[in-house]
Amino acid sequence: MIKKEPDLLIQATPMLRQEMTTPRAMLDVWIALIPVILAAVWFFGVGALLLLLTTIAGGLMTEWVFTPADKRRGVMRDNSSLLTGLLLGLTLPPGLPLWMAFLGGAAAIGLGKLIWGGLGSNLFNPALVGRAFLLGTFPIAMTTWSPAMGPGHFFEVQGSLFALPFQTPVYDAVSAATPLGLMKFEQQSTALSKLLIGNTSGSLGETSGLLLLLGGLFLLWRRDLDWRIPTAIFASAALFSGLLYLVNPVQFPGPLFTLFSGSLLFGAIYMATDPVTSPLSPRGAWIFGIGIGFLIVLIRGFGGLPEGVMYAILLMNGATPLIDRYTQPRVFGRQARSG
């Protein structure tokens, strides 16, 4: 008897192996940040490396303690806690006491990630949550900037790093104003060449605009970020700051200074592009980026603080669900709503 072939044969489909995974994407960001890390250590000495290791340790320890034992291995292998700690460390001032940096790493993972349900469930960027926690808790330490010392002081470690918990840190060097602080409070501009190279005061990872752009190009080549978000931030910030500059060039800086000063490049490339906390649709990405760029210039120009990147990104993170709701493309085969 000849067996009749079935009319419909269902088999397991051959699945293509996805090259890009979460650990791989996290590793790409690490690779992109290597020049930025080296520049931080070059300008601020070995103490910068101690700060980065401390924020990473705070995040990893918090993840380990509050993750069930049967899930720890998988959670720790996705590299997200490592990257969160690194990103947080690069947003901190060089002389911040290590115990504060450790608390910041713990807050970034605990309040920015785990409390929401873990990776992929958080509403706000975890690294920025950690920085907001530190700025609200230790405002003086978070706004005391050490000058860039250069390679001649590589092995000098600032005494403030080892300040005891809940004791007032003593800074070895005279604090120096950042380019944004000089512009806002003294109407003194900084040469574009210094902003590109990074020989200025500021957070560990925000000083060298050239290296930040190079890392962004690597991530773009690797397709690890949505190019629309940083492009929208740059265009929006440049346009709004250009208009203010035309109105009052003494009080408000021009577009180039706006783009290359402070943490705008760092935030636009490495923070705002977080796929978990940014919109999913292309149109939503444009709205998200434009909103961040506008808020950055608004806070810098009219707020009490010289910098506004952290607040701008966190505010737009909060608006992401609403943006996603109204910018989702029409489902295939279904007509758009009228009226």
VODOKE-218413 format. One line per 5 residues: number of its first residue (from 1); their letters; for each residue x, y, z of N, C-alpha, C, O. Coordinates in steps of 0.1 Angstrom, whole numbers, always signed. Example, Ala and Ser with C-alpha at 12.3 -4.5 7.8 and 13.67 -1.06 7.14 Angstrom:
<lummars>
1> as> +132/-57/+78/+123/-45/+78/+132/-33/+78/+142/-33/+85 | +128/-22/+71/+137/-11/+71/+129/+0/+79/+134/+11/+80 $
</lummars>
This chain:
<lummars>
1> mikke> +8/-12/+0/+0/+0/+0/+9/+12/+0/+18/+14/+8 | +6/+21/-9/+14/+34/-10/+8/+44/-1/-4/+47/-1 | +17/+50/+8/+12/+60/+17/+11/+73/+10/+20/+78/+4 | -1/+79/+12/-4/+92/+6/+3/+103/+13/+2/+104/+26 | +10/+112/+6/+16/+124/+12/+5/+133/+17/-5/+135/+11 $
6> pdlli> +7/+138/+29/-3/+148/+35/-4/+161/+27/+6/+165/+20 | -15/+167/+27/-17/+180/+20/-9/+191/+26/-5/+200/+20 | -8/+190/+39/-1/+200/+47/+9/+194/+56/+6/+186/+64 | +22/+197/+54/+32/+191/+62/+39/+202/+71/+44/+212/+66 | +38/+201/+84/+43/+211/+93/+56/+206/+99/+56/+195/+105 $
11> qatpm> +66/+213/+98/+79/+210/+103/+85/+222/+111/+81/+233/+109 | +95/+219/+119/+102/+230/+125/+110/+238/+115/+117/+232/+107 | +109/+251/+115/+115/+259/+105/+130/+261/+109/+134/+261/+121 | +139/+261/+99/+153/+264/+102/+154/+279/+106/+150/+288/+99 | +159/+281/+118/+161/+294/+124/+174/+300/+121/+185/+293/+124 $
16> lrqem> +175/+312/+117/+188/+319/+115/+193/+323/+129/+185/+328/+137 | +205/+322/+131/+211/+326/+144/+213/+341/+144/+219/+347/+135 | +207/+347/+154/+208/+362/+155/+222/+366/+160/+226/+362/+171 | +229/+374/+152/+243/+377/+156/+243/+387/+167/+251/+386/+176 | +233/+397/+167/+233/+407/+178/+225/+402/+190/+213/+400/+188 $
21> ttpra> +231/+401/+201/+224/+397/+213/+226/+408/+224/+234/+417/+221 | +219/+407/+235/+221/+417/+245/+235/+418/+251/+241/+429/+251 | +242/+407/+254/+256/+408/+258/+265/+413/+248/+274/+421/+251 | +262/+410/+235/+271/+415/+224/+269/+430/+223/+279/+438/+221 | +256/+435/+224/+254/+450/+223/+261/+457/+234/+266/+468/+233 $
26> mldvw> +260/+451/+247/+266/+457/+258/+282/+458/+256/+288/+468/+260 | +287/+447/+251/+301/+447/+248/+306/+457/+238/+316/+463/+239 | +297/+459/+228/+301/+469/+218/+301/+483/+224/+310/+491/+221 | +292/+486/+234/+293/+499/+240/+306/+500/+248/+312/+511/+249 | +310/+489/+255/+322/+489/+262/+334/+492/+253/+343/+501/+256 $
31> ialip> +334/+486/+241/+345/+489/+232/+345/+503/+227/+356/+509/+226 | +333/+509/+225/+332/+523/+220/+337/+532/+231/+342/+543/+228 | +336/+528/+244/+339/+537/+255/+354/+536/+259/+359/+543/+268 | +361/+526/+253/+375/+524/+257/+383/+537/+256/+391/+541/+265 | +383/+544/+244/+390/+556/+243/+386/+567/+253/+394/+574/+258 $
36> vilaa> +373/+567/+256/+368/+577/+266/+374/+574/+280/+378/+583/+287 | +374/+561/+283/+380/+557/+296/+395/+560/+297/+399/+565/+307 | +402/+557/+286/+416/+561/+286/+419/+576/+287/+428/+580/+294 | +410/+584/+281/+412/+598/+282/+409/+603/+296/+416/+612/+301 | +399/+597/+303/+396/+600/+317/+408/+597/+326/+411/+605/+334 $
41> vwffg> +414/+586/+324/+426/+582/+332/+437/+591/+329/+445/+595/+337 | +439/+595/+316/+450/+603/+312/+449/+617/+318/+459/+623/+323 | +437/+623/+318/+435/+637/+323/+434/+637/+338/+438/+647/+344 | +428/+627/+344/+425/+628/+359/+432/+618/+367/+430/+617/+379 | +441/+610/+361/+449/+601/+369/+443/+588/+372/+431/+585/+368 $
46> vgall> +450/+580/+380/+445/+567/+383/+433/+567/+392/+426/+557/+393 | +430/+578/+398/+418/+579/+406/+406/+578/+398/+396/+573/+403 | +406/+582/+385/+394/+580/+377/+391/+565/+375/+379/+561/+375 | +402/+557/+374/+400/+542/+373/+394/+537/+386/+385/+528/+385 | +398/+542/+397/+392/+537/+410/+377/+540/+411/+369/+532/+415 $
51> llltt> +374/+552/+406/+360/+556/+406/+351/+547/+397/+340/+542/+401 | +356/+544/+385/+349/+535/+376/+347/+521/+382/+336/+515/+381 | +358/+516/+388/+357/+503/+394/+347/+502/+405/+341/+492/+408 | +346/+513/+413/+338/+514/+424/+323/+514/+420/+315/+507/+426 | +320/+522/+410/+305/+523/+406/+301/+509/+400/+290/+505/+402 $
56> iaggl> +311/+503/+393/+308/+490/+387/+306/+479/+399/+296/+471/+398 | +314/+480/+409/+313/+471/+420/+300/+473/+427/+293/+463/+431 | +295/+485/+429/+283/+488/+436/+271/+482/+428/+262/+477/+434 | +271/+484/+415/+260/+478/+407/+260/+463/+407/+250/+457/+408 | +272/+457/+405/+273/+442/+405/+269/+436/+418/+262/+426/+419 $
61> mtewv> +273/+442/+429/+270/+436/+442/+255/+437/+445/+249/+428/+450 | +249/+448/+441/+234/+450/+443/+227/+440/+435/+217/+434/+439 | +231/+438/+422/+225/+428/+413/+226/+414/+419/+216/+406/+419 | +237/+411/+425/+240/+398/+430/+231/+395/+443/+225/+384/+444 | +230/+405/+452/+223/+403/+464/+208/+402/+462/+202/+394/+469 $
66> ftpad> +202/+410/+453/+188/+410/+451/+183/+401/+440/+171/+402/+436 | +191/+393/+434/+187/+384/+424/+186/+370/+429/+195/+366/+436 | +175/+363/+427/+174/+349/+432/+186/+340/+428/+191/+342/+417 | +190/+331/+436/+202/+323/+434/+202/+316/+421/+212/+314/+414 | +190/+311/+417/+189/+302/+405/+189/+311/+392/+190/+305/+381 $
71> krrgv> +188/+324/+393/+188/+333/+382/+201/+341/+381/+202/+349/+371 | +209/+340/+391/+221/+349/+391/+230/+347/+379/+235/+357/+373 | +233/+335/+375/+242/+332/+365/+238/+339/+352/+246/+345/+345 | +225/+337/+348/+220/+343/+336/+220/+358/+336/+223/+365/+326 | +216/+364/+347/+215/+378/+349/+229/+385/+348/+230/+395/+341 $
76> mrdns> +238/+379/+355/+252/+385/+355/+259/+384/+342/+268/+392/+339 | +255/+374/+333/+262/+373/+320/+257/+382/+310/+263/+382/+299 | +246/+390/+312/+242/+399/+301/+249/+412/+301/+247/+420/+292 | +259/+414/+310/+268/+426/+310/+261/+439/+313/+267/+450/+312 | +248/+439/+316/+241/+452/+317/+245/+459/+330/+246/+471/+330 $
81> slltg> +247/+452/+341/+252/+458/+353/+265/+464/+352/+268/+475/+357 | +274/+457/+345/+288/+462/+342/+287/+475/+334/+294/+485/+338 | +278/+476/+324/+277/+488/+316/+271/+499/+323/+275/+511/+322 | +261/+496/+331/+254/+506/+339/+264/+513/+349/+264/+525/+350 | +272/+505/+356/+282/+510/+365/+292/+519/+358/+296/+529/+363 $
86> lllgl> +296/+514/+346/+306/+522/+338/+300/+535/+334/+307/+546/+335 | +288/+535/+329/+282/+548/+324/+280/+557/+335/+283/+569/+334 | +276/+552/+347/+274/+561/+358/+288/+567/+362/+288/+579/+365 | +298/+559/+363/+311/+564/+367/+316/+575/+358/+323/+584/+363 | +313/+574/+345/+318/+584/+336/+310/+597/+337/+314/+607/+331 $
91> tlppg> +299/+597/+344/+292/+610/+346/+295/+617/+359/+289/+627/+363 | +305/+611/+367/+308/+616/+380/+320/+626/+380/+329/+624/+371 | +321/+635/+389/+333/+643/+391/+345/+635/+395/+343/+626/+403 | +357/+639/+391/+369/+631/+394/+372/+629/+409/+378/+619/+413 | +368/+639/+418/+371/+638/+432/+360/+633/+441/+361/+634/+453 $
96> lplwm> +350/+627/+435/+339/+622/+443/+344/+611/+452/+351/+601/+448 | +341/+611/+465/+345/+600/+474/+340/+586/+470/+329/+585/+464 | +348/+576/+471/+345/+563/+466/+332/+557/+472/+325/+550/+466 | +330/+560/+485/+318/+554/+492/+305/+560/+486/+295/+553/+485 | +306/+573/+481/+294/+578/+474/+292/+572/+461/+281/+569/+456 $
101> aflgg> +303/+570/+454/+303/+563/+441/+297/+549/+442/+289/+545/+433 | +300/+542/+452/+295/+528/+455/+280/+529/+457/+272/+521/+451 | +275/+539/+465/+261/+540/+467/+254/+544/+454/+243/+539/+452 | +260/+552/+446/+254/+555/+433/+253/+543/+424/+242/+542/+418 | +263/+534/+424/+261/+522/+416/+250/+513/+421/+243/+507/+413 $
106> aaaig> +249/+512/+435/+238/+504/+441/+225/+510/+437/+215/+503/+434 | +223/+524/+438/+211/+530/+435/+207/+528/+420/+195/+527/+416 | +217/+529/+411/+215/+527/+397/+208/+514/+394/+199/+513/+386 | +213/+503/+400/+208/+490/+397/+195/+488/+406/+185/+482/+400 | +195/+492/+418/+184/+489/+427/+172/+497/+423/+161/+492/+421 $
111> lgkli> +173/+510/+422/+162/+519/+419/+160/+521/+404/+148/+524/+400 | +170/+519/+396/+168/+522/+382/+165/+509/+374/+161/+510/+362 | +167/+497/+380/+165/+485/+372/+157/+475/+380/+146/+471/+375 | +162/+470/+391/+156/+459/+398/+142/+462/+403/+133/+453/+402 | +140/+474/+408/+127/+477/+413/+116/+477/+403/+104/+476/+406 $
116> wgglg> +120/+478/+390/+110/+478/+379/+108/+464/+373/+99/+462/+365 | +115/+454/+378/+114/+441/+373/+125/+435/+365/+125/+424/+360 | +136/+443/+365/+148/+438/+358/+150/+444/+344/+143/+453/+340 | +160/+438/+337/+164/+443/+324/+152/+443/+314/+145/+432/+313 | +150/+454/+308/+139/+455/+298/+126/+460/+303/+117/+463/+296 $
121> snlfn> +125/+462/+317/+112/+466/+323/+113/+480/+328/+103/+486/+332 | +125/+486/+329/+127/+499/+336/+122/+510/+327/+124/+510/+314 | +117/+520/+333/+112/+532/+325/+123/+542/+323/+123/+549/+313 | +132/+544/+333/+142/+554/+332/+156/+547/+331/+158/+536/+334 | +165/+555/+325/+179/+550/+323/+185/+548/+336/+186/+557/+344 $
126> palvg> +189/+536/+340/+194/+532/+353/+207/+541/+357/+208/+545/+368 | +216/+543/+348/+228/+551/+351/+224/+565/+355/+230/+571/+364 | +215/+571/+348/+210/+584/+351/+202/+585/+364/+202/+595/+371 | +195/+574/+367/+188/+573/+380/+199/+574/+392/+197/+580/+402 | +210/+566/+390/+220/+566/+400/+226/+580/+401/+229/+584/+412 $
131> rafll> +229/+587/+390/+234/+600/+391/+225/+610/+397/+229/+619/+405 | +212/+609/+394/+202/+618/+400/+201/+615/+415/+199/+625/+423 | +202/+603/+419/+203/+600/+434/+215/+606/+441/+213/+612/+451 | +226/+606/+434/+238/+612/+440/+237/+627/+441/+241/+633/+451 | +232/+633/+430/+231/+647/+429/+221/+653/+440/+223/+663/+446 $
136> gtfpi> +210/+645/+442/+201/+649/+452/+205/+647/+466/+201/+654/+475 | +214/+637/+468/+218/+633/+482/+231/+641/+486/+232/+645/+497 | +240/+642/+476/+253/+649/+479/+256/+660/+469/+265/+659/+460 | +248/+671/+469/+249/+681/+459/+262/+688/+458/+267/+691/+447 | +268/+690/+470/+281/+698/+470/+292/+689/+464/+300/+694/+455 $
141> amttw> +293/+676/+468/+303/+668/+463/+302/+665/+448/+311/+664/+440 | +289/+665/+443/+286/+662/+429/+288/+675/+420/+288/+674/+408 | +290/+686/+426/+292/+698/+418/+306/+705/+422/+308/+717/+419 | +315/+697/+427/+329/+701/+430/+338/+695/+419/+339/+683/+419 | +344/+703/+411/+351/+698/+399/+366/+700/+401/+371/+711/+405 $
146> spamg> +373/+689/+399/+388/+690/+400/+393/+693/+386/+388/+688/+376 | +404/+701/+385/+410/+704/+372/+417/+692/+366/+422/+683/+373 | +417/+692/+352/+425/+681/+346/+439/+683/+348/+445/+694/+346 | +446/+673/+353/+460/+674/+357/+470/+669/+347/+481/+674/+346 | +466/+660/+338/+475/+656/+327/+483/+644/+332/+483/+640/+343 $
151> pghff> +491/+638/+323/+499/+626/+325/+510/+628/+336/+514/+618/+342 | +514/+640/+338/+525/+642/+348/+520/+639/+362/+528/+637/+371 | +507/+639/+365/+501/+636/+378/+494/+623/+378/+484/+621/+385 | +498/+614/+369/+490/+601/+367/+488/+593/+380/+477/+588/+382 | +498/+592/+388/+498/+583/+399/+493/+591/+412/+493/+585/+423 $
156> evqgs> +490/+604/+411/+485/+611/+422/+470/+608/+424/+462/+610/+415 | +466/+604/+436/+452/+600/+439/+447/+611/+449/+453/+613/+459 | +436/+617/+445/+431/+627/+454/+426/+622/+467/+420/+611/+468 | +429/+629/+478/+425/+624/+491/+410/+624/+493/+405/+616/+501 | +403/+632/+486/+388/+632/+487/+382/+618/+483/+371/+615/+488 $
161> lfalp> +389/+611/+475/+383/+598/+471/+382/+588/+483/+373/+580/+483 | +391/+590/+493/+391/+581/+504/+385/+587/+517/+387/+582/+528 | +377/+597/+515/+370/+603/+526/+361/+593/+533/+354/+585/+526 | +360/+593/+546/+352/+584/+553/+337/+587/+551/+333/+598/+549 | +329/+577/+552/+314/+579/+550/+309/+590/+559/+311/+590/+571 $
166> fqtpv> +300/+598/+553/+293/+609/+561/+303/+619/+567/+299/+626/+576 | +315/+620/+562/+324/+630/+566/+327/+640/+554/+326/+635/+542 | +329/+652/+557/+331/+662/+546/+345/+659/+539/+355/+660/+546 | +344/+657/+526/+357/+654/+519/+366/+666/+518/+361/+677/+517 | +379/+664/+519/+389/+675/+517/+395/+673/+504/+401/+663/+501 $
171> ydavs> +394/+683/+495/+399/+682/+482/+414/+687/+481/+417/+698/+487 | +422/+680/+474/+436/+683/+473/+439/+696/+465/+447/+704/+468 | +432/+697/+453/+434/+707/+444/+422/+717/+445/+411/+714/+449 | +425/+729/+440/+415/+740/+440/+405/+736/+429/+408/+732/+418 | +392/+737/+433/+382/+733/+424/+382/+742/+412/+384/+754/+413 $
176> aatpl> +378/+737/+400/+378/+745/+388/+364/+745/+382/+358/+734/+382 | +360/+756/+376/+347/+756/+370/+347/+749/+356/+358/+749/+349 | +336/+742/+353/+335/+736/+340/+333/+746/+329/+329/+758/+332 | +335/+743/+316/+331/+752/+306/+317/+758/+306/+315/+769/+304 | +308/+749/+310/+294/+754/+311/+292/+763/+323/+285/+773/+322 $
181> glmkf> +299/+761/+334/+298/+770/+345/+305/+783/+342/+299/+794/+346 | +316/+783/+335/+322/+796/+331/+313/+804/+322/+312/+816/+323 | +306/+797/+313/+297/+804/+304/+285/+809/+311/+281/+821/+308 | +279/+802/+319/+266/+806/+325/+268/+817/+336/+260/+826/+336 | +279/+816/+344/+280/+825/+355/+290/+836/+353/+290/+846/+360 $
186> eqqst> +299/+834/+343/+309/+845/+340/+309/+849/+326/+317/+858/+322 | +300/+843/+317/+299/+847/+303/+313/+845/+296/+317/+853/+288 | +320/+835/+300/+333/+832/+295/+333/+819/+287/+330/+809/+292 | +336/+820/+274/+336/+809/+265/+349/+801/+266/+359/+806/+271 | +348/+788/+262/+360/+780/+261/+363/+776/+247/+354/+774/+239 $
191> alskl> +376/+776/+243/+380/+773/+230/+374/+759/+225/+375/+750/+233 | +370/+759/+213/+365/+746/+207/+375/+735/+207/+372/+723/+209 | +388/+739/+205/+398/+729/+205/+399/+722/+218/+402/+709/+219 | +398/+729/+230/+398/+723/+243/+387/+713/+245/+388/+703/+251 | +375/+717/+240/+363/+709/+241/+365/+696/+233/+360/+685/+237 $
196> lignt> +371/+697/+222/+373/+685/+213/+384/+676/+219/+382/+663/+219 | +394/+681/+225/+405/+673/+230/+401/+667/+244/+403/+656/+247 | +396/+676/+253/+391/+672/+266/+399/+677/+277/+397/+672/+289 | +408/+686/+275/+417/+691/+286/+409/+702/+294/+414/+713/+295 | +398/+698/+299/+389/+708/+307/+384/+701/+319/+385/+689/+321 $
201> sgslg> +379/+709/+329/+372/+703/+340/+358/+697/+336/+352/+702/+327 | +354/+688/+344/+341/+682/+341/+340/+667/+346/+349/+663/+353 | +329/+661/+342/+328/+647/+346/+338/+638/+338/+344/+643/+328 | +341/+626/+343/+352/+618/+338/+350/+616/+323/+360/+616/+315 | +338/+613/+318/+336/+609/+304/+331/+619/+295/+327/+616/+284 $
206> etsgl> +329/+632/+299/+323/+641/+291/+333/+651/+284/+328/+660/+276 | +345/+651/+287/+354/+662/+283/+358/+661/+269/+359/+672/+262 | +361/+650/+263/+367/+649/+250/+356/+646/+239/+351/+635/+238 | +352/+657/+232/+341/+655/+223/+345/+647/+211/+337/+640/+205 | +358/+647/+207/+362/+640/+195/+361/+625/+198/+357/+617/+189 $
211> llllg> +366/+620/+210/+365/+606/+213/+351/+601/+215/+348/+590/+211 | +342/+609/+220/+328/+606/+221/+322/+604/+207/+314/+594/+205 | +325/+612/+198/+320/+611/+184/+325/+598/+178/+318/+591/+171 | +338/+595/+180/+344/+583/+174/+337/+571/+179/+334/+561/+172 | +334/+570/+192/+327/+559/+198/+313/+558/+192/+308/+547/+190 $
216> glfll> +306/+569/+190/+293/+569/+184/+293/+564/+170/+284/+557/+166 | +303/+567/+162/+304/+562/+149/+306/+547/+149/+301/+540/+140 | +314/+542/+158/+315/+527/+160/+302/+521/+163/+299/+510/+157 | +294/+526/+172/+281/+520/+175/+272/+521/+163/+264/+512/+161 | +273/+532/+156/+264/+533/+144/+268/+523/+134/+259/+517/+127 $
221> wrrdl> +281/+520/+132/+286/+510/+123/+281/+496/+127/+278/+488/+119 | +281/+494/+140/+277/+481/+145/+261/+480/+146/+256/+470/+150 | +254/+491/+143/+240/+491/+144/+235/+489/+158/+225/+482/+160 | +241/+495/+168/+238/+493/+182/+229/+505/+187/+224/+504/+198 | +227/+515/+179/+219/+526/+183/+210/+531/+171/+213/+529/+160 $
226> dwrip> +200/+538/+175/+191/+544/+165/+196/+558/+162/+196/+567/+170 | +201/+559/+150/+208/+572/+146/+198/+584/+147/+203/+595/+148 | +185/+581/+146/+176/+593/+147/+176/+600/+160/+175/+612/+160 | +179/+593/+171/+178/+600/+184/+190/+610/+186/+187/+621/+188 | +203/+606/+184/+213/+616/+185/+212/+627/+175/+215/+639/+177 $
231> taifa> +208/+623/+163/+207/+633/+152/+196/+644/+156/+198/+656/+154 | +185/+639/+161/+174/+648/+165/+179/+657/+177/+176/+669/+177 | +186/+651/+186/+191/+659/+198/+201/+670/+193/+200/+682/+197 | +210/+666/+184/+220/+676/+179/+213/+687/+171/+216/+699/+173 | +204/+684/+162/+197/+694/+154/+188/+703/+163/+188/+715/+161 $
236> saalf> +181/+697/+172/+172/+705/+181/+180/+714/+190/+177/+726/+191 | +191/+709/+196/+199/+718/+205/+206/+729/+197/+207/+740/+202 | +211/+725/+185/+218/+735/+177/+208/+746/+172/+211/+758/+173 | +196/+742/+168/+186/+752/+163/+182/+761/+175/+182/+774/+173 | +178/+756/+186/+173/+764/+197/+184/+773/+203/+182/+785/+206 $
241> sglly> +196/+767/+205/+207/+775/+210/+211/+786/+200/+215/+797/+204 | +210/+783/+187/+213/+793/+177/+203/+805/+177/+207/+816/+175 | +191/+802/+179/+181/+813/+180/+183/+821/+193/+183/+834/+192 | +187/+815/+204/+190/+823/+216/+202/+831/+214/+203/+842/+219 | +212/+825/+207/+224/+832/+205/+222/+845/+197/+228/+855/+199 $
246> lvnpv> +213/+844/+187/+210/+856/+179/+203/+867/+187/+205/+878/+185 | +195/+863/+197/+189/+872/+206/+198/+879/+215/+198/+891/+217 | +207/+871/+221/+217/+877/+231/+229/+868/+231/+231/+859/+239 | +239/+872/+223/+251/+864/+221/+260/+865/+234/+270/+857/+235 | +258/+874/+243/+266/+875/+255/+262/+865/+265/+270/+859/+272 $
251> qfpgp> +249/+864/+267/+243/+855/+277/+243/+840/+272/+245/+831/+280 | +239/+838/+260/+237/+825/+255/+248/+820/+245/+252/+828/+236 | +253/+808/+246/+264/+803/+237/+259/+799/+224/+247/+797/+222 | +267/+798/+214/+264/+794/+201/+262/+779/+200/+264/+772/+209 | +257/+774/+188/+255/+760/+186/+267/+751/+189/+265/+740/+195 $
256> lftlf> +279/+755/+184/+290/+746/+185/+294/+744/+200/+297/+733/+204 | +294/+755/+207/+297/+754/+222/+286/+746/+228/+290/+737/+237 | +274/+747/+225/+263/+740/+231/+265/+725/+229/+263/+717/+238 | +269/+721/+217/+270/+707/+213/+282/+700/+220/+281/+689/+224 | +293/+707/+221/+305/+701/+225/+309/+704/+240/+319/+698/+245 $
261> sgsll> +301/+711/+247/+303/+714/+261/+294/+705/+269/+284/+700/+265 | +299/+703/+282/+291/+695/+291/+290/+680/+286/+298/+675/+280 | +278/+674/+290/+276/+660/+287/+266/+658/+276/+260/+647/+275 | +264/+668/+267/+254/+666/+256/+258/+655/+247/+250/+646/+244 | +271/+654/+242/+275/+643/+233/+274/+630/+240/+269/+620/+235 $
266> fgaiy> +279/+629/+253/+278/+617/+260/+264/+612/+262/+261/+600/+260 | +255/+621/+266/+241/+618/+268/+234/+614/+256/+226/+604/+256 | +237/+621/+245/+229/+618/+232/+233/+605/+226/+225/+598/+221 | +246/+601/+228/+251/+589/+221/+249/+577/+230/+246/+566/+225 | +252/+578/+243/+253/+566/+251/+242/+565/+261/+239/+554/+266 $
271> matdp> +234/+575/+264/+223/+575/+274/+209/+575/+267/+201/+566/+270 | +207/+585/+259/+194/+586/+253/+191/+575/+243/+179/+572/+241 | +201/+568/+238/+198/+557/+228/+196/+544/+234/+195/+534/+227 | +195/+543/+247/+191/+531/+254/+178/+525/+248/+168/+532/+250 | +178/+513/+242/+166/+508/+236/+155/+506/+245/+143/+505/+241 $
276> vtspl> +158/+503/+258/+147/+500/+267/+139/+513/+271/+127/+512/+273 | +146/+524/+272/+139/+536/+277/+137/+547/+266/+133/+558/+269 | +138/+543/+254/+135/+552/+243/+124/+547/+234/+122/+535/+234 | +117/+555/+226/+106/+550/+218/+110/+540/+208/+122/+538/+204 | +100/+532/+203/+103/+521/+194/+101/+525/+180/+109/+519/+171 $
281> sprga> +93/+534/+177/+90/+538/+163/+99/+548/+158/+104/+556/+166 | +102/+549/+145/+111/+560/+140/+105/+574/+142/+113/+583/+146 | +92/+576/+141/+87/+589/+143/+88/+592/+158/+90/+604/+162 | +86/+582/+167/+88/+585/+181/+102/+588/+185/+104/+596/+194 | +112/+582/+178/+126/+585/+180/+129/+600/+177/+136/+606/+185 $
286> wifgi> +123/+605/+166/+125/+619/+163/+119/+628/+173/+125/+638/+178 | +107/+625/+178/+100/+633/+188/+108/+633/+201/+110/+643/+208 | +113/+621/+205/+121/+619/+217/+133/+627/+217/+137/+634/+226 | +141/+627/+206/+153/+634/+204/+151/+649/+204/+159/+656/+210 | +141/+653/+197/+139/+668/+196/+135/+673/+210/+140/+684/+214 $
291> gigfl> +127/+666/+217/+124/+670/+231/+136/+671/+240/+137/+680/+248 | +145/+661/+239/+157/+662/+247/+166/+674/+244/+170/+681/+253 | +168/+676/+231/+176/+688/+227/+170/+701/+232/+177/+709/+236 | +157/+702/+230/+150/+715/+234/+152/+717/+249/+155/+728/+254 | +149/+706/+257/+150/+707/+272/+164/+710/+277/+166/+717/+286 $
296> ivlir> +174/+704/+270/+188/+707/+274/+191/+722/+273/+196/+728/+283 | +188/+728/+262/+191/+742/+260/+182/+750/+269/+187/+760/+275 | +170/+746/+271/+161/+754/+280/+166/+754/+295/+166/+764/+301 | +170/+742/+300/+175/+741/+313/+188/+749/+315/+191/+756/+325 | +197/+747/+305/+210/+754/+306/+208/+769/+305/+215/+776/+313 $
301> gfggl> +199/+774/+297/+198/+788/+295/+190/+795/+306/+193/+806/+310 | +180/+788/+311/+171/+795/+321/+169/+788/+334/+162/+793/+343 | +176/+777/+336/+176/+770/+349/+186/+775/+358/+195/+783/+355 | +186/+770/+371/+196/+774/+380/+209/+767/+379/+219/+771/+384 | +209/+755/+372/+222/+748/+370/+227/+750/+356/+219/+752/+347 $
306> pegvm> +240/+749/+355/+246/+751/+341/+243/+739/+332/+244/+741/+320 | +240/+727/+337/+238/+715/+329/+224/+710/+330/+218/+711/+341 | +219/+704/+319/+205/+699/+320/+203/+686/+312/+192/+682/+310 | +214/+679/+308/+213/+667/+300/+206/+656/+308/+197/+649/+303 | +210/+654/+320/+204/+643/+328/+189/+645/+330/+181/+636/+328 $
311> yaill> +185/+657/+334/+171/+659/+336/+163/+658/+323/+152/+653/+322 | +169/+663/+312/+162/+663/+299/+159/+648/+295/+148/+645/+290 | +169/+639/+296/+167/+625/+292/+158/+618/+301/+149/+611/+297 | +158/+621/+314/+149/+614/+324/+135/+619/+321/+126/+611/+322 | +133/+631/+318/+119/+636/+316/+114/+630/+303/+102/+626/+303 $
316> mngat> +122/+629/+293/+117/+623/+280/+116/+607/+282/+108/+601/+275 | +124/+601/+291/+121/+587/+294/+107/+585/+300/+100/+576/+296 | +103/+594/+308/+90/+593/+314/+79/+595/+304/+68/+590/+305 | +82/+603/+293/+72/+605/+282/+72/+594/+272/+64/+594/+263 | +82/+585/+272/+83/+574/+262/+71/+566/+260/+67/+564/+249 $
321> plidr> +64/+561/+271/+52/+553/+269/+41/+561/+261/+34/+555/+253 | +40/+574/+264/+30/+582/+257/+34/+584/+242/+25/+583/+234 | +47/+586/+240/+51/+587/+226/+49/+575/+218/+44/+575/+207 | +52/+563/+224/+50/+550/+218/+35/+548/+215/+31/+543/+204 | +27/+553/+224/+12/+551/+222/+7/+558/+210/-2/+552/+202 $
326> ytqpr> +12/+570/+207/+6/+578/+196/+15/+578/+183/+11/+584/+174 | +26/+570/+183/+34/+570/+171/+35/+556/+166/+43/+554/+156 | +28/+546/+171/+29/+533/+166/+23/+532/+152/+12/+538/+149 | +30/+526/+142/+25/+525/+129/+12/+517/+128/+9/+509/+137 | +4/+519/+118/-9/+513/+116/-7/+498/+113/+3/+494/+106 $
331> vfgrq> -15/+489/+120/-14/+475/+118/-17/+471/+104/-27/+476/+98 | -9/+463/+98/-11/+459/+84/-25/+453/+82/-29/+444/+89 | -32/+458/+72/-45/+454/+69/-56/+461/+76/-68/+458/+74 | -53/+470/+85/-63/+477/+92/-63/+492/+88/-52/+498/+87 | -74/+498/+86/-75/+512/+82/-72/+521/+94/-76/+518/+105 $
336> arsg> -66/+532/+90/-64/+542/+101/-77/+548/+106/-87/+549/+98 | -77/+552/+118/-89/+559/+124/-91/+572/+117/-82/+580/+114 | -103/+575/+116/-107/+588/+110/-114/+597/+121/-121/+592/+129 | -110/+610/+121/-116/+619/+130/-109/+618/+144/-114/+625/+153 $
</lummars>
